[in-house]
Amino acid sequence: MSKEFLDAYFEDYRRLAFPAEVYPLIEQYRDLAGRVRDAGGKQMFAGNGASASAAEHGAVDFTKQGKVRSMTFHDPNLITCFANDFGYDHWMAKAIEHHCKPEDAVVLISVSGTSPSVVNAARFARDAGLPVVSFTGRDPNNPLKQLSDLAFHVPSDAYNLVECVHCIWITATIDLMIGSPVYETRAYEL
């Protein structure tokens, strides 16, 4: 029956998205983003597939609402150029290398936490002394989580649930920075 499936499905969201241990992580991420902003730095977001969409959402809202300059590397020209020249497993790391400054932070999103392009980006960022924030799921011992300074983890193998919880946590951080989930989005009247 659909109701039974949906009741269980939505209960998974409640259980996965709102555990007590995520509250201090959101506060720590808010504080890190504030330090990046105050130092004149930027956040560099990246992910593959739907995680790229979450990265773009986070980068736009952090920039516009949270006043923390943020960017992604999901331009097809950049991806295909860097993947062609450096290999797909290294395109994100090379993009970070070409754009990073010491006051920046890197935000990487991967449900599996094992995608080579994302893991190599985390390795480069750590070697460059940049803080790494990650959003992962599945195996709690995944390499991306292990390479992160601030690791958000959803203990689930359900891709859609994990990806949506990542978005909830990212936007909760932005709204915590702002101090409200409600704000004006237009600077002018139509």
C-alpha positions as CSV (number, residue, x, y, z in Angstrom):
1,M,0.0,0.0,0.0
2,S,1.3,3.5,-0.9
3,K,0.5,5.0,2.6
4,E,2.6,2.4,4.3
5,F,5.5,2.9,2.0
6,L,5.3,6.7,2.3
7,D,4.9,6.6,6.1
8,A,8.1,4.6,6.3
9,Y,9.8,6.8,3.7
10,F,9.0,10.0,5.5
11,E,10.0,8.5,8.8
12,D,13.4,7.8,7.3
13,Y,13.7,11.5,6.5
14,R,12.8,12.5,10.0
15,R,15.3,10.0,11.5
16,L,18.1,10.8,9.0
17,A,17.8,14.6,8.7
18,F,17.4,15.7,12.3
19,P,19.7,13.7,14.6
20,A,21.1,15.7,17.6
21,E,24.7,15.2,16.4
22,V,24.1,17.3,13.3
23,Y,23.3,20.5,15.3
24,P,26.9,21.2,16.3
25,L,28.2,20.4,12.8
26,I,25.8,22.9,11.3
27,E,27.0,25.5,13.9
28,Q,30.6,24.7,13.1
29,Y,30.0,25.0,9.4
30,R,28.3,28.4,9.9
31,D,31.3,29.6,11.9
32,L,33.7,28.3,9.2
33,A,31.7,30.0,6.5
34,G,31.7,33.2,8.5
35,R,35.5,33.1,8.9
36,V,35.9,32.5,5.1
37,R,33.7,35.5,4.4
38,D,35.4,37.7,7.0
39,A,38.9,36.8,5.6
40,G,37.7,37.8,2.0
41,G,37.8,34.1,0.9
42,K,35.4,32.0,-0.9
43,Q,33.9,28.5,-0.7
44,M,34.5,26.2,-3.7
45,F,31.7,23.6,-4.0
46,A,31.9,20.5,-6.2
47,G,30.1,17.1,-6.7
48,N,29.1,14.7,-9.4
49,G,25.6,14.1,-10.7
50,A,22.9,15.2,-8.3
51,S,25.6,16.2,-5.8
52,A,26.7,18.8,-8.4
53,S,23.1,20.2,-8.2
54,A,23.3,20.4,-4.4
55,A,26.7,22.1,-4.7
56,E,25.3,24.7,-7.1
57,H,22.3,25.3,-4.8
58,G,24.6,25.8,-1.8
59,A,27.0,28.1,-3.7
60,V,24.2,30.3,-4.9
61,D,22.4,30.6,-1.6
62,F,25.6,31.1,0.4
63,T,26.6,33.9,-2.0
64,K,23.3,35.6,-2.3
65,Q,21.7,35.1,1.2
66,G,24.7,34.3,3.4
67,K,27.0,36.9,1.8
68,V,29.8,34.2,1.6
69,R,31.3,34.3,-1.8
70,S,30.9,30.8,-3.2
71,M,31.4,29.1,-6.6
72,T,31.2,25.7,-8.3
73,F,33.2,24.2,-11.1
74,H,30.3,22.6,-13.1
75,D,30.7,24.5,-16.3
76,P,30.9,22.0,-19.1
77,N,33.8,23.7,-20.8
78,L,35.9,23.6,-17.6
79,I,34.9,20.0,-16.8
80,T,35.7,18.7,-20.3
81,C,38.9,20.7,-20.6
82,F,40.3,19.6,-17.3
83,A,39.1,16.0,-17.6
84,N,40.7,15.8,-21.0
85,D,44.0,17.3,-19.9
86,F,44.3,15.9,-16.4
87,G,42.0,12.9,-16.4
88,Y,38.4,12.7,-15.0
89,D,39.7,11.5,-11.6
90,H,41.7,14.8,-11.2
91,W,39.6,17.5,-12.8
92,M,38.1,18.8,-9.5
93,A,41.5,18.9,-7.8
94,K,43.0,20.8,-10.7
95,A,40.0,23.2,-10.7
96,I,40.6,23.9,-7.0
97,E,44.3,24.3,-7.6
98,H,43.7,26.9,-10.3
99,H,41.2,28.9,-8.3
100,C,42.2,28.6,-4.6
101,K,43.7,31.1,-2.2
102,P,44.8,30.5,1.4
103,E,41.6,32.0,2.9
104,D,39.3,29.7,1.0
105,A,37.4,26.5,2.0
106,V,36.3,23.5,-0.1
107,V,32.9,21.9,0.1
108,L,32.6,18.4,-1.5
109,I,29.4,16.4,-1.9
110,S,29.3,12.7,-2.7
111,V,26.8,10.1,-1.6
112,S,29.3,7.3,-1.7
113,G,32.3,9.4,-0.6
114,T,34.4,7.2,-2.9
115,S,34.2,9.0,-6.2
116,P,37.9,9.4,-7.3
117,S,37.3,13.0,-8.6
118,V,35.9,14.1,-5.2
119,V,38.4,12.2,-3.1
120,N,41.4,13.6,-5.1
121,A,39.9,17.1,-4.7
122,A,39.8,16.6,-0.9
123,R,43.4,15.3,-0.9
124,F,44.6,18.3,-2.9
125,A,42.7,20.7,-0.6
126,R,44.1,19.2,2.6
127,D,47.7,19.3,1.1
128,A,47.1,23.0,0.2
129,G,46.0,23.7,3.8
130,L,42.4,24.4,2.9
131,P,39.6,23.3,5.2
132,V,37.4,20.6,3.7
133,V,33.7,20.3,4.4
134,S,32.1,17.1,3.1
135,F,28.6,15.7,2.8
136,T,28.5,12.0,2.3
137,G,26.3,8.9,2.8
138,R,26.6,5.1,2.7
139,D,29.7,3.8,4.4
140,P,30.6,5.9,7.5
141,N,34.3,5.1,6.8
142,N,34.4,6.4,3.3
143,P,37.6,8.2,2.2
144,L,36.0,11.6,1.6
145,K,34.7,11.7,5.2
146,Q,38.1,10.6,6.5
147,L,39.8,13.5,4.6
148,S,37.4,16.1,5.9
149,D,37.8,18.7,8.6
150,L,34.0,18.9,9.0
151,A,32.2,15.8,7.9
152,F,28.4,15.5,7.5
153,H,27.3,11.9,7.0
154,V,23.9,10.4,6.3
155,P,23.9,6.7,7.4
156,S,21.9,5.4,4.4
157,D,22.3,3.8,1.1
158,A,19.2,5.5,-0.3
159,Y,20.6,8.0,-2.8
160,N,17.5,10.3,-3.0
161,L,17.2,10.5,0.8
162,V,20.9,11.2,1.3
163,E,21.0,13.9,-1.4
164,C,17.9,15.6,0.0
165,V,19.2,15.5,3.5
166,H,22.5,17.1,2.3
167,C,20.4,20.0,0.8
168,I,18.5,20.3,4.1
169,W,21.8,20.6,6.1
170,I,23.4,23.1,3.6
171,T,20.3,25.3,3.6
172,A,19.9,25.0,7.4
173,T,23.5,26.3,7.7
174,I,22.7,29.3,5.5
175,D,19.5,30.1,7.3
176,L,21.4,29.8,10.7
177,M,23.9,32.4,9.4
178,I,21.2,34.7,8.3
179,G,19.2,34.1,11.6
180,S,15.9,33.4,9.8
181,P,14.4,30.9,7.3
182,V,12.3,33.8,5.9
183,Y,13.9,36.7,4.0
184,E,13.2,38.9,1.1
185,T,14.6,37.5,-2.2
186,R,13.9,40.5,-4.4
187,A,15.8,43.7,-4.2
188,Y,13.2,45.5,-6.3
189,E,9.5,45.6,-7.1
190,L,8.3,44.3,-10.4
